[in-house]
Amino acid sequence: MNLNDSTSSLEMDLKKNLSLVKGKNKLKLKKLITILSFLLPALILYSIFMLIPMFDAVRYSFFDWDGAAPSMNFVGFENYIKLADDKIFLKALSHNLLWVVLSLILMVIPTLVLAVLISRVKKGKTFFRAGFYLPSVLSLAVVGVLWSKIYDPMMGPINVFLKSIGLENLAKNWLGEPFYVIPALVIASTWAFYGLYMILFLAGLQNINHELYEAADLDGAGPIRKFWSITVPSLRNTLNVVISMVIINSLKGFALIWIMTQGGPFYMSELVSTYVYKAAFSMNKVSYATAGSVVLGIIVIVFTIAFNYYRERSEN
Amino acid sequence: MESLVKRWKTSQIALWTVLLLLLIFITAPIFYAVIASFKTNMEIFNSPFSLPKSWNFDNYINAWNLGNFKQYFLNSALITVGGMLIVALVACPAGYAFAQLSFKGSNLLFYMFLLGMSLPIQAIIIPIFFQLKTMGLVNTLTGVTLVSSGLALPFSIFLMRNTFRDIPKELRESAAMDGAGEWRTFWSVILPLAKPGLVALLIFTFMNIWNDFLLPLVLLVNPEKFTISLGLYSFQGEQTTNFGLIFGGTVISMIPSIIVYILFQRSFVEGMTDGANK
């Protein structure tokens, strides 16, 4: 009797526990479904248009495929080996590098100086900030078309102006001569992108402790000295962000070059992105082009990860 | 004391003058385009720096009707509005889940989305084209809208997660105590508080999709389907020497983004600084 009692109570306990576990599982399942309902649309869209294409990009690059043939031939690393031997691809890579260096020179310090000047204005700061940001609002198609007309050798305002003041010698075919084409493009791209960096600098400048400048004033430091020994070091984090963004955006450049030169003349302004586009969509070398784009993607991602690692370390 | 105030005033005036001249110099290309859009080709060639003799809108009318900017404008509007809707409807719940609902693997999943933020689109544009081809959506506005929304997701989810993270979790918990379901809480308690973030998201999405060039270039073939950016590009290819007409088309293309910028200037600047510093 006693024994029976205890077993039955034990059974009851077990049953209770079981139903509790079941209830918990039900709750868990319900929670999981709720969370999934929040995430699923994003997951689906992201998978179809980003994740799967990422895998496909790597997959294509190991095959030989023209984009139309029903079957693909596996060729291993052959596309990459060919790329390493492709003079135009290597040239495009070196142009990307040159583009990065020129952008850094034109973009970082001049924009910082501009931001410092704007931050010193007492009245009308918003006006200048808004005004100087204006070019960044325009689409790259607008910027590209606008600047190709500005650089036009015959009717463009630059050459018309140079000729009108008697400097015909300086009037060049800006987008048609190998030596000038990349700098001319980088100037147009700087014009289109500096606004974002200016805003970031302005935000960073707001956080600098004013007492530092007052102390420097007492020491009799001039504006240039103050710029290099207070402003620049205090803005280290902002500078890090800006420099990395300039580098990444330079590597990503496509639209302006495509609109203004299509990589010409004679590949002199070819970047990896324009070369890859041509190879895929006008030469039908789809898998080869994909290999080139994977190289570009890896460069950008490795750089981004390395930079974030460096930033986290230097900030802690 | 008086001389100090004076000195301060002169230095401010000098600063103003320098900045104003610089601003005029830097924005000159925009004014040049606007002024040239009212000129005939002859006028642009003969007197490039003077004001037009008469303010005639021929270039605009011709670009709009004969240059088919009417159609491009409509296509861009459809793609952009569709994209904004999809991005808002998809990125808000996802950002909310990452910010407020704790679940296993949340970080891993979030990093997976972040991966897309650093990836250059050029690296995957070729597979995207073939993906869309198998779906039968190449050369359709629907296709461009879907791809644009998908590519906008990483940044959008990131932005919305940051927005929702700043809203105290207690709000959600007390709503749950009152018996509100998770969606109900999200929709009627949390989302209204995230309005500034949502506005920033919509503006960014508008700018990105309206101004995009690469996706329409790769995904659209038929000129009837062209967006305003792609239309402007092909227009300048056809009208190489017709400067006045090209500038008319260029100015038409600028107007929407400039209007949105002027209207939402504030959220623009704030959204951008937040996005880069977080």
Contacts between the chains, C-beta under 8 A, distances in Angstrom:
chain1	res1	chain2	res2	distance
A	31	B	103	7.6
A	32	B	103	7.7
A	34	B	101	7.7
A	34	B	181	7.8
A	34	B	182	4.7
A	34	B	183	7.5
A	35	B	97	5.8
A	35	B	101	5.5
A	35	B	103	5.1
A	37	B	93	7.7
A	37	B	183	7.3
A	38	B	93	4.2
A	38	B	94	6.3
A	38	B	96	6.2
A	38	B	97	3.9
A	38	B	101	7.0
A	38	B	182	7.6
A	38	B	186	7.5
A	39	B	93	7.3
A	39	B	94	5.4
A	39	B	97	5.2
A	39	B	109	7.3
A	41	B	89	7.3
A	41	B	90	4.5
A	41	B	93	7.2
A	41	B	94	7.5
A	42	B	90	5.0
A	42	B	91	6.6
A	42	B	93	7.4
A	42	B	94	3.8
A	42	B	113	7.5
A	42	B	153	6.0
A	42	B	157	6.3
A	43	B	94	8.0
A	45	B	86	7.6
A	45	B	90	5.9
A	45	B	146	7.4
A	45	B	149	6.3
A	45	B	150	4.6
A	45	B	153	6.1
A	46	B	113	6.4
A	46	B	116	6.8
A	46	B	150	6.2
A	46	B	153	5.2
A	46	B	154	7.5
A	48	B	131	6.9
A	48	B	146	8.0
A	48	B	150	6.5
A	49	B	128	6.2
A	49	B	131	7.1
A	49	B	146	6.9
A	49	B	147	5.2
A	49	B	150	3.0
A	49	B	151	6.3
A	50	B	116	4.8
A	50	B	119	7.4
A	50	B	124	6.8
A	50	B	150	6.0
A	50	B	151	6.7
A	50	B	153	7.5
A	50	B	154	7.5
A	51	B	112	7.7
A	52	B	127	7.4
A	52	B	131	6.5
A	53	B	124	4.0
A	53	B	127	3.8
A	53	B	128	4.9
A	53	B	131	5.9
A	54	B	119	7.1
A	54	B	123	7.9
A	54	B	124	5.7
A	54	B	127	7.8
A	56	B	124	7.7
A	56	B	127	3.6
A	56	B	130	7.3
A	56	B	131	7.1
A	57	B	123	6.1
A	57	B	124	5.3
A	57	B	126	6.9
A	57	B	127	5.1
A	60	B	126	7.1
A	60	B	127	6.5
A	67	B	130	7.1
A	114	B	22	7.4
A	117	B	15	6.5
A	117	B	18	6.9
A	117	B	19	5.9
A	118	B	19	6.7
A	120	B	15	5.9
A	121	B	12	7.3
A	121	B	15	5.9
A	121	B	16	6.8
A	121	B	19	6.8
A	122	B	12	6.0
A	123	B	12	7.8
A	124	B	16	7.2
A	128	B	19	5.5
A	128	B	23	6.6
A	129	B	269	7.2
A	130	B	265	5.7
A	131	B	23	4.9
A	131	B	27	6.7
A	132	B	23	6.2
A	132	B	26	6.7
A	133	B	261	7.9
A	133	B	268	7.9
A	133	B	269	7.8
A	134	B	27	5.8
A	134	B	30	6.8
A	134	B	258	7.5
A	134	B	261	7.6
A	135	B	26	7.0
A	135	B	27	7.0
A	135	B	29	7.8
A	135	B	30	7.2
A	137	B	207	7.5
A	137	B	257	5.0
A	137	B	258	5.9
A	137	B	261	4.4
A	138	B	30	7.7
A	138	B	211	7.6
A	138	B	254	5.6
A	138	B	257	6.5
A	138	B	258	7.8
A	139	B	210	7.0
A	139	B	211	3.5
A	139	B	212	7.8
A	139	B	213	7.0
A	139	B	228	7.7
A	139	B	229	5.1
A	139	B	253	6.5
A	139	B	254	7.8
A	139	B	257	6.5
A	140	B	211	6.7
A	140	B	213	5.4
A	140	B	229	7.4
A	141	B	211	7.6
A	141	B	213	5.2
A	141	B	228	7.7
A	141	B	229	3.6
A	141	B	230	7.3
A	141	B	232	4.9
A	141	B	233	5.4
A	141	B	253	6.7
A	142	B	229	7.7
A	142	B	232	6.8
A	142	B	250	5.6
A	142	B	253	5.1
A	142	B	254	5.4
A	144	B	233	7.4
A	145	B	232	5.8
A	145	B	233	7.1
A	145	B	236	4.9
A	145	B	246	6.5
A	145	B	249	7.9
A	145	B	250	5.4
A	146	B	29	5.5
A	146	B	30	7.7
A	146	B	33	5.5
A	146	B	250	5.9
A	147	B	29	7.1
A	148	B	236	7.3
A	149	B	33	7.8
A	149	B	243	6.2
A	149	B	246	6.7
A	149	B	247	7.3
A	150	B	29	5.9
A	150	B	32	7.4
A	152	B	243	8.0
A	155	B	44	6.4
A	155	B	45	5.6
A	155	B	48	7.4
A	155	B	241	7.8
A	155	B	243	6.0
A	157	B	32	6.1
A	157	B	48	5.3
A	157	B	49	7.0
A	160	B	48	4.9
A	160	B	49	7.9
A	161	B	48	7.9
A	161	B	49	7.5
A	191	B	26	7.3
A	191	B	29	7.4
A	196	B	272	6.4
A	199	B	269	5.7
A	199	B	272	5.5
A	199	B	273	6.3
A	200	B	272	7.5
A	200	B	273	6.5
A	200	B	276	5.6
A	200	B	277	7.8
A	203	B	273	4.2
A	203	B	277	7.2
A	241	B	276	5.6
A	241	B	277	7.3
A	245	B	276	7.3
A	248	B	118	7.4
A	248	B	120	7.9
A	251	B	120	6.8
A	252	B	120	4.5
A	252	B	121	7.6
A	252	B	122	6.8
A	254	B	122	6.0
A	254	B	213	7.8
A	254	B	214	5.8
A	255	B	213	4.0
A	255	B	214	6.2
A	258	B	213	7.6
A	258	B	217	7.4
A	259	B	213	7.5
A	259	B	233	5.6
A	259	B	236	7.9
A	272	B	122	7.8
A	273	B	120	7.7
A	273	B	122	4.4
A	276	B	122	6.5
A	276	B	126	7.6
A	277	B	122	7.6
A	277	B	125	7.8
A	277	B	218	7.7
A	280	B	126	4.9
A	280	B	129	8.0
A	281	B	129	7.9
A	281	B	218	7.0
A	286	B	126	6.3
A	286	B	130	7.9
A	289	B	126	6.0
A	290	B	126	5.0
A	290	B	127	7.1
A	293	B	122	5.6
A	293	B	123	4.7
A	293	B	124	7.5
A	293	B	125	7.3
A	293	B	126	6.3
A	294	B	123	6.4
A	296	B	120	6.3
A	296	B	122	6.2
A	296	B	123	5.7
A	297	B	119	6.0
A	297	B	120	5.9
A	297	B	122	7.7
A	297	B	123	3.0
A	297	B	124	7.4
A	300	B	118	6.5
A	300	B	119	7.2
A	300	B	120	5.1
A	300	B	123	7.5
A	301	B	115	7.9
A	301	B	118	5.6
A	301	B	119	6.5
A	304	B	118	4.1
A	305	B	118	7.8
